[in-house]
């Protein structure tokens, strides 16, 4: 090496806000999975989606946060509530399902494995993050997106053109959700 020193990588540290959001998301996910009353599960699932949207906002991904809030917390919750309104609910004496211990063990192992990888995740805004460690890639997108796609907004160019197959899958999911809404509402068109 020619006299350059490599900086030590910045290790991710969980802040109180991030820890609270993660705990909220995990608890609401468990409550959704274990709730016996379908209405309670739908409502807690909506809270889970809002928690994920807040977490995405914390991780500086406002586009993903808006999509999570609009689609998962908004549209999906409304569609599920409409479906419940059109069908009958079964009342249960017990609030939560019984726990399947092998499934809990498998989820615990997966969760533990994920926690072991947290040390390798760069901190939010860290210069060691992969997007900053490969500036030639991000600069190529900024420089070439308009000439390659004709779209002025680089983010839209990446989503619509360079990742077109992926976003096509997302569009199919939204389309399927719209068709499901029409079926639940017994309508042929949105009006």
Buried (B, 14 or more C-beta within 10 A) or exposed (E): EEEEEEEEBBEBEEEEEBEBBBEBBEBBBBBBBBBBBBEBBBBBBBBBBBBBBBBBBBBEBEEBBEBBBEBBBBBBBEBBBBBBEEEEEEEEEEEBEEEEEEEEEEBEEEEEEEEEEEEEEBBBEBEBBEEEEEEEEEEEBEEEBEEEBEBEEBEEBBBBBBEEEEBEEEEEEEEEBEEBBEEBEEEEEEE
